[in-house]
Amino acid sequence: MTEPIVSHGGHGLPFSKGLTAQSLSASGLSPPRAFELAREVERRLLADGTSEIDLAGLRELTGEVLLAAEGEGALRRWRGWSALDRLDPPLIVLVGGAAGVGKSTLASMLAARLGITRVIATDVIRQVLRSFFTAEAVPAVHASAFELDLEGSPSRPSSWAPAPPPSWSAPARSARRWWWRGCTPCRARSTRSC
């Protein structure tokens, strides 16, 4: 039996268990479980003798398999993640944190789960910033995060004394307080399990 063709926009490609599994894993399934369900989707396509299916039909069939195997919650999550590729504005995910905590690892894993194809490394961003700012203006951009001291300046000989911290204007202090107030509920929400 020939491979089923998935058609979309006048073009067709062979059905891919890998792409289907990647799509399913975005709903929270483990990669092996997602691949197992993708195999079930393929089995149903072959059992029905389907030689061609449109993208909407494939989504419907995948949803049926997911619902039967994992329930309504998994189906709802999968539909939510599937809708991301139809957003008008692009999806931009920023990951921040202290040096060495695993931001790049997390970004790579999240990108794989969401099917994001462009991940910009910190080094690339830092290099772009270096082209705009001199080392005297922003020394932290011109050094590795592992070479910075607590003040955010590149490490200096012991005879070097750091500049005093900047004084904050009243509007800046107010803005900083509001920013921290906004971060507290975000941190609380991010630590809850889904």
C-alpha positions in Angstrom: 0.0 0.0 0.0 1.3 3.5 -0.8 1.9 6.2 1.7 -1.0 8.6 2.3 -0.5 12.1 1.0 -1.3 15.1 3.1 -2.5 17.9 0.9 -2.6 21.6 1.8 -2.8 24.7 -0.4 -2.6 22.7 -3.7 0.5 20.8 -2.6 0.9 17.4 -1.1 3.6 15.6 1.0 3.7 12.1 2.4 2.3 11.6 5.8 5.0 12.0 8.5 4.8 10.1 11.8 7.7 12.3 13.0 5.9 15.6 12.3 2.7 14.2 13.8 4.5 13.0 16.9 6.2 16.4 17.3 2.8 18.1 17.0 1.4 15.7 19.7 4.3 16.2 22.0 3.5 19.9 22.2 0.4 18.9 24.2 2.6 17.5 27.0 2.9 13.9 25.9 6.3 12.2 26.2 8.0 11.8 22.8 7.7 8.0 22.9 3.9 8.2 23.6 3.4 10.9 21.0 5.2 8.7 18.4 3.0 5.7 19.5 -0.1 7.8 18.8 1.3 9.0 15.5 1.7 5.4 14.5 -1.9 4.8 15.4 -2.9 7.7 13.1 -0.9 6.2 10.3 -2.4 2.7 11.0 -5.9 4.2 10.6 -5.0 6.0 7.4 -3.7 2.8 5.9 -6.6 0.7 7.2 -9.1 3.0 5.6 -7.2 2.8 2.3 -6.8 6.6 2.4 -4.4 7.7 -0.4 -4.8 11.4 0.2 -6.1 13.5 3.1 -6.3 17.2 3.5 -4.7 18.9 6.5 -8.0 19.6 8.2 -8.9 15.9 7.8 -5.6 14.8 9.3 -6.1 17.2 12.2 -9.5 15.8 12.8 -8.2 12.2 12.7 -5.3 13.0 15.0 -7.7 14.7 17.4 -9.9 11.5 17.5 -6.9 9.3 18.2 -5.7 11.7 20.9 -9.1 12.0 22.5 -9.5 8.2 22.6 -6.1 7.6 24.0 -5.5 10.5 26.4 -8.8 12.2 27.0 -10.3 15.7 26.7 -7.5 17.6 28.5 -4.8 16.4 26.1 -7.0 17.2 23.2 -7.7 20.7 24.4 -3.9 21.3 25.0 -3.1 19.9 21.5 -5.7 22.1 19.8 -4.3 25.1 21.7 -0.7 24.4 20.7 -1.9 23.7 17.1 -3.5 27.1 16.9 -0.1 28.8 17.4 1.0 28.2 13.8 -2.0 30.2 12.7 -1.3 33.4 14.7 -1.1 36.6 12.8 1.7 38.1 14.9 4.7 35.9 15.3 5.2 34.0 18.6 8.3 35.4 20.4 9.4 33.6 23.5 12.1 35.2 25.7 13.9 33.2 28.3 15.8 35.0 31.0 17.8 34.1 34.1 21.2 34.1 35.8 24.3 32.8 34.1 24.5 29.0 34.0 21.0 28.1 35.0 20.1 26.4 31.8 18.3 29.1 29.7 19.7 27.8 26.4 18.8 24.3 27.3 15.3 25.2 28.2 14.9 27.4 25.1 16.1 24.5 22.8 13.7 22.0 24.5 10.8 24.4 24.3 11.5 25.2 20.7 11.5 21.5 19.8 8.2 20.9 21.6 6.6 23.9 19.9 8.1 23.4 16.5 9.8 26.7 16.6 12.5 26.8 14.0 14.5 29.9 14.9 16.3 30.1 18.2 18.7 33.0 18.6 21.6 32.3 20.9 22.7 34.8 23.5 26.1 35.1 21.8 24.4 36.4 18.6 22.4 39.0 20.6 25.5 40.0 22.5 27.5 40.4 19.3 24.8 42.7 17.8 24.7 44.8 21.0 28.5 45.1 20.8 28.3 46.7 17.4 26.0 49.4 18.9 27.6 50.1 22.3 31.3 50.7 23.1 33.0 48.9 26.0 33.2 52.1 27.9 29.4 52.7 27.6 28.2 49.2 28.4 31.1 47.0 29.7 28.9 44.0 30.5 28.1 43.5 26.8 31.7 43.2 25.9 32.5 40.4 28.3 31.2 36.9 29.0 28.7 36.6 31.8 31.2 34.3 33.6 33.8 37.1 33.6 31.6 39.7 35.2 31.8 40.8 38.8 28.9 41.6 41.0 28.5 45.1 39.6 28.1 43.8 36.1 31.6 45.0 35.0 34.3 42.8 33.5 36.6 41.5 36.2 39.4 44.0 37.0 42.7 43.8 38.9 42.3 44.2 42.7 43.7 47.7 42.5 40.7 48.7 40.4 37.8 50.2 42.4 34.2 49.9 40.9 32.2 53.0 40.2 29.6 53.9 42.7 26.1 52.6 41.8 24.0 55.0 39.8 21.5 57.1 41.8 18.0 56.4 40.9 15.7 59.3 40.1 12.2 59.3 41.8 10.4 58.3 38.6 12.9 55.5 38.0 12.5 54.2 41.6 8.7 54.3 41.1 8.9 52.4 37.8 11.2 49.8 39.4 8.7 49.3 42.3 5.8 48.8 39.8 7.9 46.4 37.8 8.7 44.2 40.8 5.0 44.3 41.8 4.2 43.0 38.4 6.8 40.3 38.5 5.5 38.8 41.8 2.2 37.4 40.4 4.0 36.3 37.2 6.5 34.3 39.3 3.6 32.8 41.3 1.8 31.8 38.2 4.9 30.3 36.6 5.5 28.0 39.5 2.0 26.5 39.5 1.7 23.1 37.7 -0.4 23.1 34.5 
